[in-house]
């Protein structure tokens, strides 16, 4: 996929990939505005600074992006509180060469829509001035900043039909849903038609994307959300909408025909009964995005946490396999090539952004409080280049 991206980029440049060295940043900038945290905690740990270190290109496949818009995801709340810090710090510094305090100041935010400013030596498929979007892995510095550095293979050309604010709402949730439905769940355009798909937690960022994705591939979609989100989810293409507040959810779902695929954004007690809603011995699959991987590592340390996680997923997989269904965990995976495919769906009108509220860059703490309040109907977006 990456080679195809390179060829396309070379064509954009007239057939010859540009020769580009590791140049300095624009105007030799050394600092930039950013929202950071210096310790883990609640919303009061968020701090605005104009002195965040300007990102530099350390590897020849990296690009520097001027951030036009970013968005918040539940992982930003978790990271602000320190959830997953053990695993993320191991990824940032696997050889433990740095001091314990080097993780701070930490910039949150995973989504970015913006414009390429600088390219490393090996980047031939983007050039300065290109409008791009991306979702960055959680161990990297985030996007609530004026500029951010990303690997070229994490970046994709922004859908032409979207503004930066609209585009910033999609990459993280889109790639999370893509991972769960396509990479882990095995659904695609050629095998999804007519399948019965159940999406638990359908009105959040991942849910609204997943509803549109499997509907674009021809599935029959049953969406579970609260009643006040039913109109939104129906407009996105859901065939049946179940209000989890209107009665016993398990009983309501048992009254429906069995499902071929379940995406669980909720977790908790849901897992105890949801797998019984799948068609047995038919290849039916349950995929959950709620896993104990990071919390196990926080509680038990890296080695014991990974061991415990492996035992858990292994035992659950085997147990459900004997019952005739597949049990899977899914995670966000940064991927420019996958964003290329998502961009095609967006530009063809099959997937649209769902934005709950837009905040200015100065209102980042307010945006976090909004997200923390829950019951979002789509995404919370930050207009980073706003002057207010």
C-alpha positions in Angstrom: 0.0 0.0 0.0 2.8 2.4 0.8 4.5 1.8 -2.5 1.3 2.8 -4.3 1.1 5.9 -2.2 4.7 6.7 -3.2 4.0 6.2 -6.9 0.9 8.4 -6.6 3.0 11.1 -4.8 5.7 10.9 -7.5 3.1 11.4 -10.2 1.9 14.5 -8.3 5.4 15.8 -8.5 5.7 15.3 -12.3 7.1 11.7 -12.1 10.3 12.6 -10.2 10.3 12.1 -6.4 11.8 15.3 -5.0 15.2 15.2 -3.3 14.8 16.7 0.1 17.1 16.8 3.0 16.5 17.2 6.7 16.0 20.9 6.7 15.4 23.3 9.5 11.9 24.3 10.5 10.2 27.4 9.0 11.9 30.6 10.2 14.2 28.5 12.4 11.4 28.4 15.0 12.4 27.0 18.4 9.1 27.3 20.3 5.3 27.2 19.6 2.0 27.5 21.4 0.7 24.3 22.8 -1.6 22.8 25.5 0.4 20.5 27.7 0.3 18.6 31.0 3.2 18.4 33.5 1.6 15.7 35.7 -1.4 13.4 35.5 -4.7 14.4 37.1 -8.0 16.2 36.4 -8.6 19.1 34.2 -6.6 21.6 36.2 -3.4 19.9 35.0 -3.9 21.3 31.5 -1.5 24.3 30.9 -1.2 26.6 27.9 2.3 27.6 26.9 3.9 29.5 24.1 7.3 27.8 24.8 6.7 24.2 23.8 9.7 22.8 21.9 9.1 23.1 18.1 9.0 19.6 16.5 11.9 18.5 14.4 12.3 15.8 11.8 14.4 13.0 13.4 13.8 10.4 10.7 13.8 10.7 6.9 10.2 9.4 6.6 8.7 12.2 8.8 6.7 15.3 8.0 5.9 18.4 10.1 2.3 19.5 9.9 0.8 22.9 10.7 -2.3 22.0 12.7 -5.5 23.6 11.5 -7.8 21.5 13.6 -7.7 18.7 16.1 -10.3 16.8 18.0 -10.7 15.0 21.4 -11.3 11.4 22.1 -11.9 9.4 25.3 -8.2 8.3 25.2 -7.3 12.0 25.8 -9.2 11.9 29.1 -7.5 8.6 30.0 -4.0 9.9 29.2 -4.6 13.1 31.1 -5.3 10.9 34.2 -2.3 8.7 33.6 -4.1 5.6 32.4 -1.8 3.5 30.3 1.3 5.5 31.3 3.3 2.3 32.0 2.8 0.9 28.5 3.1 4.2 26.7 6.4 5.1 28.6 7.8 1.8 27.6 7.0 2.5 24.0 8.5 6.0 24.2 11.7 4.8 25.8 12.1 1.0 25.6 15.7 1.0 26.8 15.0 3.3 29.7 17.6 5.8 28.6 15.8 8.8 29.8 14.9 10.1 33.3 11.4 9.4 34.6 10.4 13.0 34.2 11.1 13.1 30.4 7.6 12.2 29.5 6.5 15.7 30.5 5.5 18.2 29.2 3.1 16.0 27.3 0.8 17.3 24.6 -2.6 15.4 24.2 -4.7 15.1 21.1 -4.6 12.4 18.5 -6.4 13.8 15.5 -5.0 16.4 13.1 -6.1 18.1 9.9 -3.6 20.6 8.5 -1.0 21.5 6.0 2.4 19.9 5.4 5.2 22.3 6.2 8.4 20.2 6.0 9.3 16.7 4.6 12.1 14.4 5.4 14.5 13.0 2.9 12.5 9.8 2.1 9.1 11.4 1.8 8.2 11.5 -1.8 4.4 11.3 -1.7 3.8 14.5 0.2 5.2 18.0 -0.4 4.9 21.3 1.6 1.5 22.8 1.1 -0.4 19.5 0.8 -3.6 19.4 2.9 -3.5 16.2 5.0 -5.1 14.4 7.9 -3.8 11.8 10.4 -4.2 10.2 13.8 -1.1 9.8 15.8 -0.3 6.9 18.2 -0.7 7.7 21.9 3.0 7.4 22.6 3.8 10.4 20.4 3.4 14.1 21.2 -0.1 15.1 20.4 -1.9 17.6 18.2 -3.1 20.3 20.6 -0.2 22.4 19.3 0.6 24.8 16.5 2.7 22.1 14.7 3.2 18.4 15.0 5.6 15.8 13.6 4.2 12.5 12.1 5.6 9.6 10.2 4.7 9.8 6.5 3.0 6.4 6.7 0.6 7.8 9.3 -0.6 10.6 7.1 -3.0 10.8 4.2 -4.4 13.4 1.9 -7.4 15.1 3.5 -10.8 14.3 1.8 -11.4 17.1 -0.7 -15.0 17.5 0.3 -14.3 18.3 4.0 -13.0 21.4 5.8 -10.1 21.0 8.3 -12.6 21.2 11.2 -14.8 18.4 9.6 -11.7 16.3 8.7 -10.2 16.5 12.2 -13.2 14.7 13.6 -12.6 11.4 11.8 -9.1 9.9 11.8 -8.9 8.4 15.3 -12.4 7.1 15.5 -12.3 6.1 11.8 -9.1 4.1 12.2 -10.4 2.5 15.4 -13.6 1.4 13.7 -11.7 0.3 10.6 -9.4 -1.8 12.8 -12.3 -3.4 14.6 -14.6 -4.0 11.7 -12.2 -4.7 8.8 -8.7 -5.7 10.1 -9.9 -7.7 13.1 -13.5 -8.5 12.3 -12.8 -9.4 8.6 -15.7 -7.5 7.1 -15.2 -5.7 3.8 -17.2 -4.4 0.8 -17.3 -7.9 -0.8 -18.6 -10.0 2.1 -20.7 -7.6 4.2 -23.8 -7.3 2.1 -26.9 -8.6 3.9 -25.1 -9.5 7.1 -26.8 -8.5 10.4 -24.5 -6.2 12.4 -25.1 -5.0 16.0 -23.3 -1.9 17.2 -23.3 -1.3 20.9 -22.6 2.4 21.8 -23.6 3.6 18.4 -23.9 7.4 19.0 -20.3 8.1 20.0 -17.4 8.8 17.7 -16.5 5.2 16.9 -20.1 4.1 16.8 -21.3 6.8 14.3 -18.4 5.9 12.0 -19.0 2.2 12.3 -22.7 2.5 11.5 -21.9 4.4 8.3 -19.0 2.0 7.3 -20.9 -1.3 7.5 -24.0 0.4 6.0 -21.9 1.5 3.0 -20.8 -2.1 2.6 -24.5 -3.3 2.5 -25.0 -4.6 6.0 -28.3 -4.6 8.0 -27.4 -2.4 11.0 -28.9 -2.6 14.5 -27.7 0.3 16.6 -27.9 0.6 20.4 -27.9 4.1 21.9 -30.0 6.3 24.2 -33.3 7.5 22.8 -32.3 11.1 22.3 -29.6 9.9 19.8 -32.0 7.7 17.8 -32.7 10.3 15.1 -29.0 10.9 14.6 -28.2 7.2 14.3 -31.1 6.6 12.0 -30.0 9.4 9.7 -26.6 7.7 9.5 -28.2 4.6 8.1 -29.1 2.3 11.0 -32.0 0.0 10.1 -33.1 -0.7 13.7 -32.3 1.5 16.7 -32.7 0.2 20.3 -32.9 2.6 23.2 -30.9 0.9 26.0 -32.8 3.1 28.6 -36.2 1.9 27.5 -36.1 -1.5 29.2 -33.9 -4.6 29.6 -31.5 -4.3 26.7 -30.6 -8.0 26.7 -34.3 -9.0 26.4 -34.9 -6.4 23.7 -32.0 -7.8 21.6 -32.9 -11.4 22.2 -36.3 -10.7 20.5 -34.5 -9.9 17.2 -32.9 -12.4 14.7 -29.4 -13.5 15.6 -26.4 -11.4 14.4 -23.4 -12.1 12.2 -21.2 -9.5 13.8 -21.2 -7.4 17.0 -19.0 -4.4 17.7 -19.0 -3.5 21.4 -17.9 0.0 22.3 -19.4 -0.3 25.8 -17.9 -3.3 27.6 -18.6 -4.1 31.2 -21.4 -6.5 31.8 -22.4 -6.4 28.1 -19.8 -9.0 27.3 -21.5 -11.6 29.6 -24.6 -11.9 27.4 -23.8 -10.2 24.0 -22.1 -13.3 22.5 -25.3 -15.3 22.9 -26.8 -13.0 20.3 -24.5 -14.3 17.5 -25.3 -17.1 15.0 -23.5 -20.2 16.2 -21.1 -22.1 13.9 -21.4 -19.6 11.1 -18.2 -17.6 11.5 -20.0 -14.9 13.5 -17.7 -12.6 15.4 -17.8 -10.4 18.5 -15.2 -7.6 18.6 -14.8 -5.5 21.7 -12.8 -2.2 22.0 -12.9 -2.3 25.8 -9.9 -4.3 26.9 -7.8 -4.6 30.1 -4.4 -4.4 28.3 -3.2 -0.9 29.5 -4.8 -1.2 33.0 -3.1 -4.6 33.5 0.3 -3.1 32.7 -0.4 -0.1 35.0 -1.4 -2.4 37.9 1.0 -5.4 37.4 4.0 -3.9 35.5 5.0 -4.6 31.9 5.9 -8.3 32.0 3.1 -9.5 34.4 0.6 -7.2 32.7 1.3 -8.6 29.3 1.2 -12.1 30.6 -2.2 -11.5 32.3 -3.6 -9.9 29.2 -2.5 -12.8 27.0 -4.0 -15.4 29.4 -7.3 -13.4 29.5 -7.7 -13.0 25.7 -6.5 -16.6 25.1 -8.9 -18.2 27.5 -11.9 -16.1 26.3 -11.1 -16.9 22.7 -10.9 -20.6 23.2 -14.0 -20.7 25.5 -16.2 -18.9 22.9 -14.7 -20.9 20.0 -16.0 -24.1 21.6 -19.4 -22.3 21.6 -19.3 -21.7 17.9 -18.4 -17.9 17.8 -15.3 -15.9 17.4 -14.2 -13.5 20.2 -11.7 -10.7 19.4 -10.1 -7.6 20.8 -9.4 -4.6 18.7 -7.3 -1.4 19.1 -6.7 1.8 17.3 -3.9 1.4 14.6 -2.4 4.5 13.0 -2.3 3.9 9.2 -2.1 6.4 6.3 -3.0 3.7 3.7 -6.2 2.9 5.7 -7.0 6.7 5.9 -6.6 6.7 2.1 -9.4 4.2 1.8 -11.5 6.1 4.4 -11.0 9.3 2.4 -12.3 7.6 -0.7 -15.5 6.6 1.2 -15.8 10.2 2.5 -15.4 11.9 -0.9 -17.9 9.5 -2.4 -20.5 10.6 0.2 -20.8 7.3 2.1 -19.3 8.6 5.3 -19.8 12.0 6.8 -18.4 13.6 9.9 -20.5 13.9 13.0 -19.5 16.9 15.1 -21.1 17.7 18.5 -19.3 21.0 19.2 -16.4 23.1 18.0 -14.1 25.0 20.4 -11.4 27.6 19.8 -7.8 26.8 20.8 -8.1 28.9 23.9 -11.1 26.8 25.0 -9.3 23.4 25.2 -10.0 22.9 29.0 -13.6 23.7 28.3 -13.6 21.1 25.5 -12.2 18.5 27.9 -15.0 19.2 30.4 -17.5 18.8 27.6 -16.1 15.4 26.7 -15.8 14.4 30.3 -19.6 15.1 30.7 -20.3 12.1 28.4 -23.3 11.5 26.2 -21.6 13.1 23.2 -23.4 13.0 19.9 -20.3 12.8 17.6 -17.0 14.5 18.1 -15.6 17.5 20.1 -13.3 19.5 17.7 -10.7 22.2 18.4 -10.2 25.0 15.8 -6.5 25.3 16.4 -5.8 28.3 14.1 -8.6 30.4 15.6 -7.2 33.6 16.9 -9.6 33.8 20.0 
